[in-house]
Amino acid sequence: MKQMSVIGCGRWGTFLGWYVANYCDAETVLMYDMPNSRTYLQLKNERKNEYLTLSDNMMLTSDISEALKNDYIIISISCQNLRSLAKQINGYNVDGKTFLLAMKGLEEPSAEILVDVFLQEVKQKVHVATLGGPGHVEDYMKKVPSAAVIDSYEPETQDRVIKFMQSNLIRFYYGTDIIGNQIGAALKNVIGLAAGILDGLGWYGLKGALMARAPIEVGRLIAFKGGNPASAYGLAHLGDYEATLFSRNSHNRMFGELFAKGEPYDRLAEGVATLKAVKAISDREHIDMPICQALYKVIYEKADIKETIRELFDRSLKKEFDKVC
């Protein structure tokens, strides 16, 4: 019998646990370190959340040592908490274990990709892969299939994880650029904020231009970090646009829409913290990222939204694909 653990019981983490339990025939341990939280108590007392019901082959725990007993471990927590979790994990014997990072973001303020953050803190010989690409829990629970990309610095690790998780619900592709796929996945959340703002303004016609131009500046950051800028056009970034720039299930898009309307949003939108990391590295390394810079001005400096968008049109004229990267 296959076994896998998931650290993190949010919407995505709980689904991934349910997925491997029901589509990959694996006994699954769900771990959440806040046993008094509403999320954990609902799962413990009712064996369900607002999206799904836990199956019989799923165990719930608040003890990280229980989760770390399995050889395969998915991590699905807030990106900004990954470094502290990795330090905690390093206190246990995890030598030889395989971790799949299922979050999408950059650490703030370092702008480090998550796989590097994890490997900096876990000093043992572990194997790490990353998950990116489109897919919402709400759609998967309706049995709507989708595709995703798994990448790793180690091809053999990538192969093992894909073969473990492949099913007729999710088709996993072999990534060939872990840097590009990590950055692309992180930045699609940032672009989701921008799409939501356009929705909140009712400026829907600009979303096409946003979709066309955003991968170009994301490619610049990928290239600077040593990845392939073409990865911005793959599943991890452009391939996730429908789920992030248009879906009402997208936390980042919804944050942007409500922000434009002057209303608060109480769910985790990873793009908000990632935007700070992008702004920092763009300024420090002089990377041309006008959409992200404008978005930062609006969200963090409280600049006028409409005026800031119009300022993008006052930039110097240039060829569409001149000096993309």
C-alpha distance (Angstrom), angle and dihedral (degrees) to the residues before:
residue distance angle dihedral
M1 . . .
K2 3.80 . .
Q3 3.80 117.3 .
M4 3.79 132.5 -160.4
S5 3.79 136.9 169.5
V6 3.79 129.1 -149.0
I7 3.78 121.7 -155.9
G8 3.79 107.4 -155.9
C9 3.81 128.6 44.7
G10 3.78 101.1 -153.1
R11 3.79 122.7 121.8
W12 3.81 95.2 -75.0
G13 3.81 99.0 36.6
T14 3.80 93.8 49.8
F15 3.78 90.2 48.6
L16 3.80 92.7 50.7
G17 3.81 89.1 51.3
W18 3.79 90.0 49.8
Y19 3.81 90.5 45.7
V20 3.81 96.4 54.5
A21 3.81 90.1 43.0
N22 3.79 94.4 51.5
Y23 3.81 105.0 27.4
C24 3.81 101.6 29.7
D25 3.83 98.6 37.9
A26 3.79 92.4 -124.6
E27 3.77 129.8 146.8
T28 3.77 103.6 -122.2
V29 3.79 134.3 -154.3
L30 3.82 116.0 -159.4
M31 3.80 113.1 -159.3
Y32 3.80 126.7 -166.8
D33 3.79 121.3 169.6
M34 3.81 96.5 -151.9
P35 3.83 103.3 74.8
N36 3.80 93.2 172.7
S37 3.79 95.8 52.0
R38 3.78 121.6 112.1
T39 3.82 90.3 -119.3
Y40 3.80 94.4 54.8
L41 3.81 95.5 41.0
Q42 3.80 92.3 51.9
L43 3.80 91.5 50.8
K44 3.80 91.1 45.9
N45 3.80 98.2 45.0
E46 3.80 101.7 33.1
R47 3.83 101.7 23.0
K48 3.79 89.4 -132.8
N49 3.78 145.8 73.6
E50 3.80 131.0 -156.6
Y51 3.80 91.4 -74.7
L52 3.81 109.2 38.0
T53 3.81 148.9 -0.7
L54 3.79 120.1 -115.3
S55 3.79 113.8 -113.9
D56 3.80 124.1 -131.2
N57 3.80 93.0 -101.1
M58 3.81 91.8 61.1
M59 3.80 121.5 93.9
L60 3.79 124.1 -165.5
T61 3.81 124.0 -146.8
S62 3.81 141.7 161.3
D63 3.83 91.3 -156.9
I64 3.79 112.9 99.2
S65 3.80 91.9 -160.6
E66 3.82 88.6 64.5
A67 3.80 91.0 53.1
L68 3.80 92.7 48.2
K69 3.81 93.6 56.3
N70 3.81 91.5 80.8
D71 3.81 122.0 80.7
Y72 3.82 94.2 -132.9
I73 3.80 118.9 54.6
I74 3.80 128.8 177.0
I75 3.80 117.1 -156.5
S76 3.81 116.7 -154.6
I77 3.80 110.5 164.4
S78 3.80 136.5 118.8
C79 3.80 107.4 -57.0
Q80 3.79 92.3 -130.4
N81 3.82 90.4 60.2
L82 3.80 95.8 52.5
R83 3.81 97.2 93.5
S84 3.81 93.3 53.6
L85 3.81 90.7 46.5
A86 3.81 91.3 49.3
K87 3.81 90.1 52.9
Q88 3.82 88.6 51.9
I89 3.81 92.1 48.2
N90 3.79 90.3 51.5
G91 3.80 88.1 63.8
Y92 3.82 89.6 69.0
N93 3.79 130.9 63.3
V94 3.79 102.5 -97.0
D95 3.79 97.3 148.3
G96 3.81 110.4 151.0
K97 3.80 95.9 9.4
T98 3.81 123.8 133.4
F99 3.79 121.9 -128.4
L100 3.80 126.2 -166.4
L101 3.81 114.2 -159.4
A102 3.79 107.4 -148.4
M103 3.81 100.0 177.7
K104 3.80 127.7 99.8
G105 3.78 117.7 -142.4
L106 3.79 148.9 80.1
E107 3.77 123.0 -105.9
E108 3.78 113.4 -103.9
P109 3.00 125.9 -103.8
S110 3.84 97.3 1.2
A111 3.85 95.5 56.2
E112 3.82 87.2 -141.9
I113 3.80 117.5 157.5
L114 3.79 111.4 -114.3
V115 3.79 98.0 -114.8
D116 3.80 89.2 58.3
V117 3.80 92.2 47.5
F118 3.79 89.8 53.5
L119 3.79 95.2 46.8
Q120 3.79 92.2 47.7
E121 3.81 90.7 60.8
V122 3.82 104.0 33.4
K123 3.79 102.0 70.6
Q124 3.81 96.2 -177.5
K125 3.80 127.9 91.7
V126 3.79 100.4 -86.3
H127 3.79 132.4 153.8
V128 3.80 119.0 -128.2
A129 3.80 132.8 -167.5
T130 3.78 131.9 172.8
L131 3.81 132.7 -138.5
G132 3.81 124.1 -145.7
G133 3.76 141.2 156.0
P134 3.79 139.7 74.6
G135 3.78 129.3 -38.9
H136 3.79 139.2 116.4
V137 3.78 124.8 -151.5
E138 3.79 90.1 -131.0
D139 3.82 91.3 58.3
Y140 3.79 95.3 42.7
M141 3.80 91.1 52.5
K142 3.81 86.9 57.2
K143 3.84 87.1 54.1
V144 3.79 92.4 -112.1
P145 3.84 104.1 155.7
S146 3.77 124.4 -135.2
A147 3.80 142.5 169.2
A148 3.79 133.0 -112.7
V149 3.78 139.3 177.7
I150 3.80 128.0 -125.0
D151 3.77 119.3 -163.6
S152 3.79 137.6 177.3
Y153 3.78 142.4 168.4
E154 3.84 84.2 -119.4
P155 3.83 116.1 61.5
E156 3.81 92.0 -159.5
T157 3.82 90.5 54.9
Q158 3.78 90.7 49.0
D159 3.81 90.5 50.6
R160 3.82 93.9 49.5
V161 3.80 93.7 49.1
I162 3.80 93.9 47.0
K163 3.79 92.3 49.7
F164 3.82 90.1 47.5
M165 3.82 93.6 52.2
Q166 3.83 105.0 32.2
S167 3.82 115.5 121.4
N168 3.79 141.6 145.7
L169 3.82 90.0 -92.9
I170 3.81 98.5 56.5
R171 3.79 124.1 29.3
F172 3.80 109.4 -155.0
Y173 3.79 120.5 -152.3
Y174 3.79 125.9 -157.1
G175 3.80 108.3 -110.9
T176 3.80 118.1 -142.1
D177 3.80 100.3 -168.2
I178 3.80 116.1 47.5
I179 3.81 92.0 178.7
G180 3.79 93.5 51.6
N181 3.79 93.9 42.5
Q182 3.82 93.1 49.7
I183 3.79 93.3 48.2
G184 3.79 92.7 42.1
A185 3.80 91.9 51.3
A186 3.80 91.4 48.0
L187 3.79 95.4 47.1
K188 3.80 95.0 48.1
N189 3.82 85.5 69.3
V190 3.80 89.8 54.1
I191 3.80 91.9 49.0
G192 3.81 87.1 48.3
L193 3.81 88.4 62.5
A194 3.80 89.6 54.4
A195 3.81 92.2 48.4
G196 3.79 90.3 51.6
I197 3.80 91.4 51.3
L198 3.81 89.9 53.3
D199 3.80 89.0 50.2
G200 3.80 90.7 49.7
L201 3.80 90.1 52.6
G202 3.78 92.6 44.8
W203 3.83 89.1 -121.4
Y204 3.79 93.3 135.1
G205 3.80 94.3 151.2
L206 3.79 91.1 69.2
K207 3.79 93.6 60.7
G208 3.80 90.5 81.1
A209 3.80 90.5 55.6
L210 3.82 89.5 46.3
M211 3.80 90.8 53.6
A212 3.81 92.0 48.8
R213 3.80 97.9 46.2
A214 3.81 102.3 35.6
P215 3.84 97.2 69.8
I216 3.80 88.8 53.3
E217 3.79 94.5 59.4
V218 3.81 91.6 38.4
G219 3.80 86.4 54.5
R220 3.79 89.3 55.9
L221 3.79 91.3 57.8
I222 3.80 91.3 44.9
A223 3.79 90.8 51.7
F224 3.79 92.0 48.7
K225 3.81 90.3 53.0
G226 3.80 90.8 51.1
G227 3.79 100.2 -100.1
N228 3.80 132.8 120.0
P229 3.84 110.8 -86.8
A230 3.81 89.2 -149.2
S231 3.82 87.2 71.1
A232 3.81 87.0 77.8
Y233 3.81 85.9 73.3
G234 3.82 94.1 53.1
L235 3.78 134.3 89.5
A236 3.80 95.9 -78.6
H237 3.81 94.2 60.9
L238 3.81 120.1 8.1
G239 3.80 90.3 23.2
D240 3.81 89.2 60.0
Y241 3.80 95.5 51.4
E242 3.80 97.8 98.1
A243 3.79 90.7 53.2
T244 3.81 93.2 44.5
L245 3.81 108.9 29.2
F246 3.80 98.7 39.1
S247 3.80 111.8 20.1
R248 3.80 121.0 98.4
N249 3.80 85.8 -145.5
S250 3.82 90.8 67.3
H251 3.80 112.1 104.9
N252 3.80 92.0 -160.4
R253 3.79 95.4 50.3
M254 3.80 90.9 45.6
F255 3.81 91.3 49.6
G256 3.81 89.2 54.6
E257 3.80 94.2 46.7
L258 3.79 93.7 50.8
F259 3.80 91.5 42.3
A260 3.80 90.0 57.2
K261 3.81 88.5 50.9
G262 3.80 92.3 48.8
E263 3.79 93.4 -112.2
P264 3.84 128.8 130.3
Y265 3.81 125.3 -116.9
D266 3.80 119.8 -152.2
R267 3.81 101.6 -166.4
L268 3.81 126.9 91.8
A269 3.82 110.9 -89.6
E270 3.81 105.4 -176.6
G271 3.79 92.2 -167.0
V272 3.81 91.6 71.6
A273 3.82 94.2 65.7
T274 3.81 93.1 35.7
L275 3.81 88.8 55.7
K276 3.82 89.6 62.5
A277 3.81 90.3 52.7
V278 3.81 91.4 49.0
K279 3.80 91.9 49.0
A280 3.82 90.8 50.9
I281 3.80 96.2 50.7
S282 3.81 93.1 39.9
D283 3.81 90.3 55.4
R284 3.80 95.5 40.9
E285 3.80 96.4 47.8
H286 3.82 98.3 30.8
I287 3.81 93.8 -120.3
D288 3.81 111.7 168.7
M289 3.83 104.8 -121.7
P290 3.83 106.1 148.6
I291 3.81 97.1 165.9
C292 3.80 93.0 52.7
Q293 3.81 91.7 43.6
A294 3.80 91.2 52.2
L295 3.78 91.2 46.8
Y296 3.81 90.8 52.0
K297 3.81 90.9 51.9
V298 3.79 90.6 52.8
I299 3.81 99.3 44.2
Y300 3.81 102.5 33.9
E301 3.80 104.3 23.6
K302 3.82 95.9 37.3
A303 3.78 93.1 -127.3
D304 3.79 117.8 171.6
I305 3.81 106.2 -85.7
K306 3.80 100.2 -144.2
E307 3.80 93.8 42.7
T308 3.81 91.6 49.0
I309 3.80 92.0 51.3
R310 3.80 91.1 49.0
E311 3.81 89.5 51.5
L312 3.81 87.9 63.8
F313 3.81 87.6 64.0
D314 3.80 91.3 53.9
R315 3.81 92.9 61.8
S316 3.80 116.6 115.6
L317 3.79 114.1 -77.7
K318 3.79 117.4 -103.4
K319 3.79 143.0 164.7
E320 3.78 114.3 -83.4
F321 3.82 95.2 -117.2
D322 3.80 100.8 22.2
K323 3.83 112.0 129.5
V324 3.80 93.0 -10.1
C325 3.79 91.1 167.8
